[in-house]
Amino acid sequence: MSSCSEFAIFKVSKDNIPRVIELSLSVINEINSKNKVITSHDIFQKVDNEEELCWHLTWVSIEEVKLTSEKWSSFPSTKELESLVDKKIYYRHFFGVG
């Protein structure tokens, strides 16, 4: 079972960026509350467009991504997080090949 990287890019109004970052960290903690399935994470702000945020998450496996996605709406912070995201620009998963 190999790890999996998730990349997600969101458009968020400047006023909501601090709260979206806070909620993003809360969601990661909520996902990891029973078992640590996200082993590392980074949240980036785009250099030439302050309204774009990027998640880079490392998961223990693609299987855990699938299981967690089925429970997404049950995490306490997801509803507010989604309400503050103006647009989901990109969302994909990758696994190492080398």
C-alpha positions, 0 to 999 in steps of 0.5 A: 500500500503506497501513500497518496498525494492530494492536490486541491486548488480553491478560489476564496475571497480575500476576506474569507482566507483566514477562516478557510485556512483555519477550517482547513486545519480543523478538517485535517484534525477531524479526519485524523481524530481516530486514525492518522490517515493524513500524514502531512499537509501544506496549505499554500496561497498562490503567488500571483493570485491571492484568492487561490489557496492550495491544499497538498495532503499526503495520505497513507493510501488511496483506500483511506482517501476513498473511505474518508470521502464517503464520510466528508459531510459528517466532519464538523467543519466541512459545511462551513468550509464549503460555504466559504469556497467560491470555486473548486478549481482543481482536485486530484490524487496522485501516487508515487511511481518510482 
